[in-house]
Amino acid sequence: MNFLSKLLQGISFVPTIVTGVEGLFGHKSGTDKKNTAMTLALNSIQATDAIAGKDILDPAKFQEGLGKVIDGVVQCLNSSAWSKTKSA
């Protein structure tokens, strides 16, 4: 599997991870929830990376980029009907 398809496959889990973390840790701070989501997403992607080969050459930059993806997903969810139904 090439890196781009592996990356997109890993990122596709981010909305589910964010939603799950919010449900389980809604009372925690945003930073705590983001750290939990980062850990879950990174573990998922790293497991795929271990099976398919070592394509992540700079884990720190990869983690930084994944953090931005999680922030974007949270921003999209918070500005959507999902956020409105959650607080209702």
PyRosetta script that sets phi, psi and omega in degrees:
from pyrosetta import init, pose_from_sequence

init()
pose = pose_from_sequence("MNFLSKLLQGISFVPTIVTGVEGLFGHKSGTDKKNTAMTLALNSIQATDAIAGKDILDPAKFQEGLGKVIDGVVQCLNSSAWSKTKSA")
pose.set_psi(1, 130.2)
pose.set_omega(1, -180.0)
pose.set_phi(2, -75.3)
pose.set_psi(2, 162.5)
pose.set_omega(2, -172.2)
pose.set_phi(3, -60.8)
pose.set_psi(3, -42.6)
pose.set_omega(3, -177.4)
pose.set_phi(4, -61.2)
pose.set_psi(4, -44.6)
pose.set_omega(4, 179.9)
pose.set_phi(5, -67.6)
pose.set_psi(5, -34.9)
pose.set_omega(5, 176.9)
pose.set_phi(6, -66.3)
pose.set_psi(6, -42.6)
pose.set_omega(6, 178.3)
pose.set_phi(7, -61.4)
pose.set_psi(7, -48.2)
pose.set_omega(7, 180.0)
pose.set_phi(8, -63.4)
pose.set_psi(8, -35.9)
pose.set_omega(8, 176.8)
pose.set_phi(9, -64.6)
pose.set_psi(9, -43.4)
pose.set_omega(9, 178.5)
pose.set_phi(10, -65.3)
pose.set_psi(10, -42.2)
pose.set_omega(10, -179.5)
pose.set_phi(11, -67.6)
pose.set_psi(11, -27.6)
pose.set_omega(11, -178.8)
pose.set_phi(12, -63.0)
pose.set_psi(12, -20.6)
pose.set_omega(12, 178.7)
pose.set_phi(13, -83.0)
pose.set_psi(13, -12.8)
pose.set_omega(13, -173.3)
pose.set_phi(14, -58.9)
pose.set_psi(14, -47.4)
pose.set_omega(14, 179.4)
pose.set_phi(15, -59.3)
pose.set_psi(15, -38.9)
pose.set_omega(15, 178.3)
pose.set_phi(16, -66.7)
pose.set_psi(16, -41.9)
pose.set_omega(16, 178.9)
pose.set_phi(17, -63.5)
pose.set_psi(17, -46.3)
pose.set_omega(17, -179.1)
pose.set_phi(18, -61.5)
pose.set_psi(18, -44.4)
pose.set_omega(18, 179.5)
pose.set_phi(19, -63.1)
pose.set_psi(19, -43.1)
pose.set_omega(19, 179.2)
pose.set_phi(20, -64.6)
pose.set_psi(20, -43.4)
pose.set_omega(20, 178.7)
pose.set_phi(21, -63.5)
pose.set_psi(21, -41.5)
pose.set_omega(21, 178.6)
pose.set_phi(22, -61.6)
pose.set_psi(22, -41.9)
pose.set_omega(22, 179.2)
pose.set_phi(23, -65.5)
pose.set_psi(23, -38.5)
pose.set_omega(23, -177.6)
pose.set_phi(24, -83.5)
pose.set_psi(24, -34.3)
pose.set_omega(24, -172.6)
pose.set_phi(25, -124.8)
pose.set_psi(25, 31.2)
pose.set_omega(25, -177.6)
pose.set_phi(26, -56.2)
pose.set_psi(26, -27.2)
pose.set_omega(26, -178.8)
pose.set_phi(27, -82.0)
pose.set_psi(27, -12.2)
pose.set_omega(27, -179.3)
pose.set_phi(28, -81.6)
pose.set_psi(28, 170.4)
pose.set_omega(28, 178.9)
pose.set_phi(29, -71.7)
pose.set_psi(29, 161.8)
pose.set_omega(29, 177.4)
pose.set_phi(30, -59.5)
pose.set_psi(30, -37.8)
pose.set_omega(30, 179.1)
pose.set_phi(31, -64.8)
pose.set_psi(31, -43.2)
pose.set_omega(31, 178.4)
pose.set_phi(32, -62.6)
pose.set_psi(32, -42.9)
pose.set_omega(32, 179.7)
pose.set_phi(33, -65.6)
pose.set_psi(33, -41.4)
pose.set_omega(33, 178.9)
pose.set_phi(34, -64.0)
pose.set_psi(34, -42.6)
pose.set_omega(34, 179.3)
pose.set_phi(35, -61.7)
pose.set_psi(35, -39.9)
pose.set_omega(35, 177.4)
pose.set_phi(36, -65.4)
pose.set_psi(36, -45.3)
pose.set_omega(36, 178.4)
pose.set_phi(37, -62.1)
pose.set_psi(37, -41.0)
pose.set_omega(37, 178.5)
pose.set_phi(38, -60.8)
pose.set_psi(38, -45.4)
pose.set_omega(38, -179.2)
pose.set_phi(39, -60.8)
pose.set_psi(39, -46.8)
pose.set_omega(39, -179.6)
pose.set_phi(40, -64.2)
pose.set_psi(40, -45.2)
pose.set_omega(40, -179.3)
pose.set_phi(41, -66.0)
pose.set_psi(41, -44.3)
pose.set_omega(41, 179.1)
pose.set_phi(42, -62.5)
pose.set_psi(42, -41.4)
pose.set_omega(42, 178.3)
pose.set_phi(43, -61.6)
pose.set_psi(43, -40.6)
pose.set_omega(43, 178.1)
pose.set_phi(44, -63.3)
pose.set_psi(44, -47.1)
pose.set_omega(44, -178.6)
pose.set_phi(45, -69.7)
pose.set_psi(45, -39.6)
pose.set_omega(45, 179.7)
pose.set_phi(46, -66.6)
pose.set_psi(46, -34.6)
pose.set_omega(46, 176.4)
pose.set_phi(47, -64.4)
pose.set_psi(47, -42.7)
pose.set_omega(47, 176.6)
pose.set_phi(48, -63.6)
pose.set_psi(48, -42.5)
pose.set_omega(48, -179.7)
pose.set_phi(49, -62.3)
pose.set_psi(49, -39.5)
pose.set_omega(49, -179.7)
pose.set_phi(50, -65.8)
pose.set_psi(50, -34.8)
pose.set_omega(50, -179.5)
pose.set_phi(51, -77.0)
pose.set_psi(51, -41.6)
pose.set_omega(51, -172.1)
pose.set_phi(52, -92.8)
pose.set_psi(52, -5.7)
pose.set_omega(52, -177.3)
pose.set_phi(53, 119.1)
pose.set_psi(53, 168.8)
pose.set_omega(53, -176.9)
pose.set_phi(54, -94.2)
pose.set_psi(54, 91.8)
pose.set_omega(54, 178.9)
pose.set_phi(55, -98.9)
pose.set_psi(55, -17.8)
pose.set_omega(55, -179.7)
pose.set_phi(56, -87.6)
pose.set_psi(56, 106.5)
pose.set_omega(56, -175.8)
pose.set_phi(57, -92.2)
pose.set_psi(57, -26.7)
pose.set_omega(57, 179.6)
pose.set_phi(58, -127.9)
pose.set_psi(58, 86.3)
pose.set_omega(58, -175.5)
pose.set_phi(59, -57.8)
pose.set_psi(59, -34.0)
pose.set_omega(59, -179.1)
pose.set_phi(60, -65.2)
pose.set_psi(60, -45.8)
pose.set_omega(60, 178.3)
pose.set_phi(61, -67.5)
pose.set_psi(61, -36.5)
pose.set_omega(61, 177.8)
pose.set_phi(62, -62.8)
pose.set_psi(62, -44.6)
pose.set_omega(62, 178.8)
pose.set_phi(63, -63.4)
pose.set_psi(63, -40.0)
pose.set_omega(63, 177.3)
pose.set_phi(64, -61.5)
pose.set_psi(64, -44.4)
pose.set_omega(64, 178.4)
pose.set_phi(65, -64.4)
pose.set_psi(65, -40.7)
pose.set_omega(65, 178.3)
pose.set_phi(66, -64.1)
pose.set_psi(66, -36.4)
pose.set_omega(66, 175.9)
pose.set_phi(67, -60.1)
pose.set_psi(67, -38.7)
pose.set_omega(67, 177.9)
pose.set_phi(68, -67.4)
pose.set_psi(68, -37.6)
pose.set_omega(68, 176.9)
pose.set_phi(69, -62.7)
pose.set_psi(69, -44.9)
pose.set_omega(69, 179.6)
pose.set_phi(70, -62.7)
pose.set_psi(70, -43.5)
pose.set_omega(70, 176.8)
pose.set_phi(71, -58.9)
pose.set_psi(71, -41.2)
pose.set_omega(71, 179.5)
pose.set_phi(72, -65.7)
pose.set_psi(72, -41.2)
pose.set_omega(72, 178.5)
pose.set_phi(73, -63.9)
pose.set_psi(73, -43.8)
pose.set_omega(73, 178.6)
pose.set_phi(74, -61.3)
pose.set_psi(74, -43.0)
pose.set_omega(74, 179.1)
pose.set_phi(75, -61.5)
pose.set_psi(75, -43.0)
pose.set_omega(75, 178.7)
pose.set_phi(76, -64.5)
pose.set_psi(76, -44.9)
pose.set_omega(76, -179.8)
pose.set_phi(77, -65.5)
pose.set_psi(77, -41.0)
pose.set_omega(77, -179.4)
pose.set_phi(78, -67.7)
pose.set_psi(78, -22.4)
pose.set_omega(78, -180.0)
pose.set_phi(79, -98.7)
pose.set_psi(79, 10.5)
pose.set_omega(79, -176.0)
pose.set_phi(80, -112.8)
pose.set_psi(80, -179.3)
pose.set_omega(80, 177.4)
pose.set_phi(81, -64.6)
pose.set_psi(81, -25.9)
pose.set_omega(81, 178.4)
pose.set_phi(82, -54.7)
pose.set_psi(82, -45.2)
pose.set_omega(82, -179.0)
pose.set_phi(83, -65.5)
pose.set_psi(83, -38.1)
pose.set_omega(83, -178.2)
pose.set_phi(84, -68.2)
pose.set_psi(84, -39.7)
pose.set_omega(84, -179.2)
pose.set_phi(85, -73.6)
pose.set_psi(85, -30.5)
pose.set_omega(85, 179.7)
pose.set_phi(86, -66.0)
pose.set_psi(86, -39.6)
pose.set_omega(86, -176.9)
pose.set_phi(87, -87.8)
pose.set_psi(87, -6.5)
pose.set_omega(87, -178.4)
pose.set_phi(88, -77.2)
pose.dump_pdb("model.pdb")
